[in-house]
Amino acid sequence: MMQEQAQQQIAALLSETGTAHGVYEEGELNGVYDQNWPAWYAAYLVAHGLSNLVGVALAVEQISQLLKQYDQDYQHEQPREGWPAYYARRLLVQFGTDQSHNRGTIMNIEANKAIVRRYFEAVFNGKQLGLVSELFAPDAIYTLAGLPQPVQGPAAIQGAAAGFLAGVPDLQMTIESLIAEADQVAIRYTGRGTHKGDLMGIPPTGNRIILPGIALYRVAEGKIVAGWDSADIVGLLAQLGALSMAAPA
């Protein structure tokens, strides 16, 4: 199947899905906007042959997550093409139309997700700091919230992790969501623990802390080569009593 033909057929299926969902929204939800539309779309697409069009077995949850991302990107980019064509093009970039290529692409994506998951679960939850040199490339650059400059190389990245764990030795990271596309992996997490040691120059308070954050990683040849972490440092400082919160007027 030629790429252009595949894109046209996927776009047609997406358009059909949108029409069917509109009928469902009007009839079953009495015209109320369906907040859970990605899951409905995903189930319809998988049931109506999307896997055959892209040449690989697809899971409903997998497609649901991709549709959420495509919708956000479409709203941000505002391309000239209609959303069915845009989504179809993105799906073909994600999966291609050759099954052997697809299998390799999906295996790489899952491997990339496993690397990031291991960083959070083994290094932070398991306190296996030595794994940092295995997970990060020698010249990896990591931009971390709370640090004035990016850190570079596994030794510096391990030092940053060790510093945080020294302040919160019982830290446990919960992975709320983990999404990957091509060579990038995005994670939403929540850290929980007790401030028992010096943390960013703040003496131990014994306070329980909750630290939500979002991070993006780029992975190449089985190693993290770049990372950007946007943890809620302002909220953390407030929990530690290091940030004076002005009372509302």
C-alpha positions as CSV (number, residue, x, y, z in Angstrom):
1,M,0.0,0.0,0.0
2,M,1.4,3.3,-1.0
3,Q,2.0,6.0,1.7
4,E,-0.4,8.5,0.1
5,Q,-3.2,5.9,-0.3
6,A,-2.7,4.8,3.3
7,Q,-2.9,8.3,4.6
8,Q,-6.1,8.9,2.6
9,Q,-7.7,5.8,3.9
10,I,-6.7,6.6,7.5
11,A,-8.0,10.1,7.1
12,A,-11.3,8.8,5.8
13,L,-11.6,6.4,8.8
14,L,-10.9,9.3,11.2
15,S,-13.5,11.4,9.5
16,E,-16.0,8.5,9.8
17,T,-15.1,8.2,13.4
18,G,-15.7,11.9,14.0
19,T,-19.1,11.6,12.4
20,A,-20.0,8.5,14.4
21,H,-18.9,10.2,17.6
22,G,-21.0,13.2,16.9
23,V,-24.1,11.0,16.6
24,Y,-23.1,9.3,19.9
25,E,-22.6,12.6,21.6
26,E,-26.0,13.9,20.5
27,G,-27.9,10.7,21.2
28,E,-26.3,9.2,24.2
29,L,-25.0,12.3,25.9
30,N,-27.8,14.7,25.0
31,G,-25.3,17.0,23.2
32,V,-23.0,17.3,26.2
33,Y,-19.3,17.5,25.2
34,D,-17.6,14.1,25.7
35,Q,-14.5,14.7,27.8
36,N,-13.5,11.1,27.2
37,W,-13.6,11.4,23.4
38,P,-10.0,10.1,22.8
39,A,-10.9,6.7,24.3
40,W,-14.2,6.5,22.3
41,Y,-12.3,7.4,19.1
42,A,-9.6,4.9,19.8
43,A,-12.0,2.1,20.4
44,Y,-13.9,2.9,17.2
45,L,-10.7,3.1,15.2
46,V,-9.3,-0.2,16.4
47,A,-12.7,-1.9,15.9
48,H,-12.9,-0.6,12.3
49,G,-9.5,-1.7,11.0
50,L,-6.9,1.0,11.9
51,S,-4.5,-1.8,12.7
52,N,-4.8,-3.2,9.2
53,L,-4.2,0.2,7.7
54,V,-0.9,0.9,9.6
55,G,0.2,-2.8,9.5
56,V,0.6,-3.5,13.2
57,A,-1.7,-4.5,16.1
58,L,-2.7,-1.5,18.1
59,A,-4.1,-1.1,21.6
60,V,-7.0,1.2,22.4
61,E,-5.1,2.9,25.3
62,Q,-2.1,3.4,23.0
63,I,-4.2,5.2,20.4
64,S,-6.1,7.1,23.0
65,Q,-2.9,8.6,24.4
66,L,-1.7,9.5,20.9
67,L,-5.0,11.2,20.0
68,K,-4.8,13.4,23.1
69,Q,-1.3,14.4,22.0
70,Y,-2.3,15.0,18.4
71,D,-5.2,17.2,19.5
72,Q,-2.9,19.4,21.6
73,D,-0.4,19.7,18.8
74,Y,-3.1,20.5,16.3
75,Q,-4.5,23.3,18.4
76,H,-1.0,24.6,19.0
77,E,0.3,24.3,15.4
78,Q,-3.0,25.3,13.7
79,P,-2.0,23.6,10.3
80,R,-3.8,24.3,7.1
81,E,-4.8,20.7,6.6
82,G,-7.9,19.4,8.3
83,W,-7.6,17.4,11.5
84,P,-8.2,13.9,9.9
85,A,-5.4,14.5,7.4
86,Y,-3.1,15.8,10.2
87,Y,-3.9,12.9,12.5
88,A,-3.4,10.4,9.6
89,R,0.0,11.8,8.8
90,R,1.1,11.7,12.4
91,L,-0.1,8.0,12.7
92,L,1.9,7.1,9.7
93,V,5.0,8.8,11.0
94,Q,4.5,7.0,14.3
95,F,3.9,3.5,12.8
96,G,4.7,3.6,9.1
97,T,3.1,1.0,6.8
98,D,5.8,-1.7,6.7
99,Q,5.2,-4.3,9.4
100,S,8.9,-5.1,9.9
101,H,9.7,-1.4,10.2
102,N,6.7,-1.0,12.6
103,R,7.9,-3.8,14.9
104,G,11.3,-2.2,15.1
105,T,9.9,1.3,15.8
106,I,7.5,0.0,18.5
107,M,10.3,-2.0,20.1
108,N,12.5,1.1,20.2
109,I,9.8,3.3,21.7
110,E,9.0,0.7,24.4
111,A,12.8,0.4,25.1
112,N,13.1,4.2,25.4
113,K,10.2,4.2,27.9
114,A,11.8,1.4,29.9
115,I,15.0,3.4,30.2
116,V,13.2,6.4,31.7
117,R,11.0,4.3,33.9
118,R,14.2,2.6,35.2
119,Y,15.7,6.0,36.0
120,F,12.8,6.9,38.2
121,E,12.1,3.5,39.8
122,A,15.6,2.1,40.2
123,V,17.6,5.3,40.8
124,F,15.2,7.2,43.0
125,N,12.9,4.6,44.5
126,G,15.6,1.9,44.6
127,K,18.4,4.3,45.5
128,Q,20.6,2.6,42.9
129,L,22.6,5.8,42.0
130,G,25.3,3.8,40.2
131,L,22.8,3.1,37.4
132,V,23.0,6.7,36.3
133,S,26.2,6.0,34.3
134,E,24.4,3.2,32.6
135,L,21.3,5.1,31.7
136,F,22.8,8.4,30.6
137,A,25.2,9.1,27.7
138,P,28.6,10.4,28.5
139,D,27.8,13.9,27.2
140,A,24.2,14.0,28.4
141,I,22.8,17.4,29.3
142,Y,20.1,17.6,32.0
143,T,18.2,20.8,32.7
144,L,16.7,20.5,36.2
145,A,14.3,22.8,38.0
146,G,16.0,24.4,41.0
147,L,19.5,24.4,39.5
148,P,20.9,27.6,37.9
149,Q,22.6,25.8,35.1
150,P,22.1,22.5,33.3
151,V,24.2,19.6,34.5
152,Q,26.3,17.6,32.0
153,G,27.5,14.0,32.2
154,P,26.5,11.0,34.3
155,A,28.7,12.1,37.3
156,A,27.0,15.5,37.6
157,I,23.6,14.0,37.0
158,Q,24.2,11.4,39.7
159,G,25.5,14.1,42.0
160,A,22.2,16.1,41.6
161,A,20.2,13.0,42.3
162,A,22.3,12.1,45.3
163,G,21.9,15.6,46.7
164,F,18.1,15.4,46.5
165,L,18.0,12.0,48.1
166,A,20.3,13.2,50.9
167,G,17.6,15.8,51.7
168,V,14.6,13.4,51.2
169,P,16.1,9.9,51.8
170,D,12.7,8.1,51.7
171,L,11.7,9.7,48.4
172,Q,9.3,7.6,46.3
173,M,8.4,8.5,42.8
174,T,5.0,7.6,41.4
175,I,4.8,7.6,37.6
176,E,1.4,9.1,36.7
177,S,1.8,8.8,32.9
178,L,4.6,7.8,30.5
179,I,4.2,8.7,26.8
180,A,6.8,8.2,24.0
181,E,7.0,9.1,20.4
182,A,10.0,8.6,18.1
183,D,13.1,9.3,20.3
184,Q,11.3,11.4,23.0
185,V,9.8,10.2,26.2
186,A,7.5,12.4,28.4
187,I,6.7,11.6,32.0
188,R,4.4,13.0,34.6
189,Y,5.4,12.0,38.1
190,T,4.7,12.8,41.8
191,G,7.5,12.5,44.4
192,R,6.7,12.0,48.0
193,G,8.9,11.8,51.1
194,T,10.2,13.4,54.2
195,H,12.6,16.3,54.5
196,K,15.2,14.7,56.8
197,G,18.4,16.3,55.5
198,D,19.8,19.5,54.0
199,L,17.9,20.3,50.8
200,M,18.9,23.2,48.6
201,G,20.5,24.8,51.6
202,I,17.4,24.3,53.8
203,P,18.0,22.5,57.1
204,P,15.8,19.4,57.7
205,T,12.3,20.3,58.8
206,G,10.7,16.9,59.1
207,N,8.0,18.0,56.8
208,R,6.3,15.6,54.4
209,I,6.6,16.8,50.9
210,I,4.7,16.2,47.7
211,L,6.6,17.2,44.5
212,P,4.7,16.9,41.2
213,G,6.6,17.4,38.0
214,I,6.8,16.8,34.2
215,A,9.9,15.9,32.4
216,L,10.9,15.2,28.8
217,Y,13.8,13.0,27.7
218,R,15.5,12.3,24.4
219,V,17.0,8.8,24.0
220,A,19.5,7.7,21.4
221,E,21.2,4.3,21.1
222,G,19.9,3.1,24.5
223,K,21.0,6.1,26.5
224,I,19.4,9.3,27.6
225,V,21.2,12.1,25.8
226,A,19.1,15.1,27.0
227,G,16.5,15.8,29.7
228,W,14.3,18.7,30.8
229,D,12.7,18.5,34.2
230,S,10.1,21.0,35.4
231,A,9.4,19.9,39.0
232,D,7.2,22.2,41.1
233,I,10.1,23.8,43.1
234,V,8.1,26.8,44.2
235,G,5.5,24.5,45.8
236,L,8.4,22.5,47.4
237,L,9.9,25.6,48.9
238,A,6.5,26.5,50.3
239,Q,6.1,23.1,51.9
240,L,9.5,23.5,53.6
241,G,8.6,27.0,54.9
242,A,11.2,28.6,52.8
243,L,8.8,30.7,50.8
244,S,6.7,33.4,52.4
245,M,3.2,33.1,50.9
246,A,1.4,36.5,50.8
247,A,-2.1,36.3,52.2
248,P,-4.8,37.2,49.6
249,A,-6.2,40.8,49.9
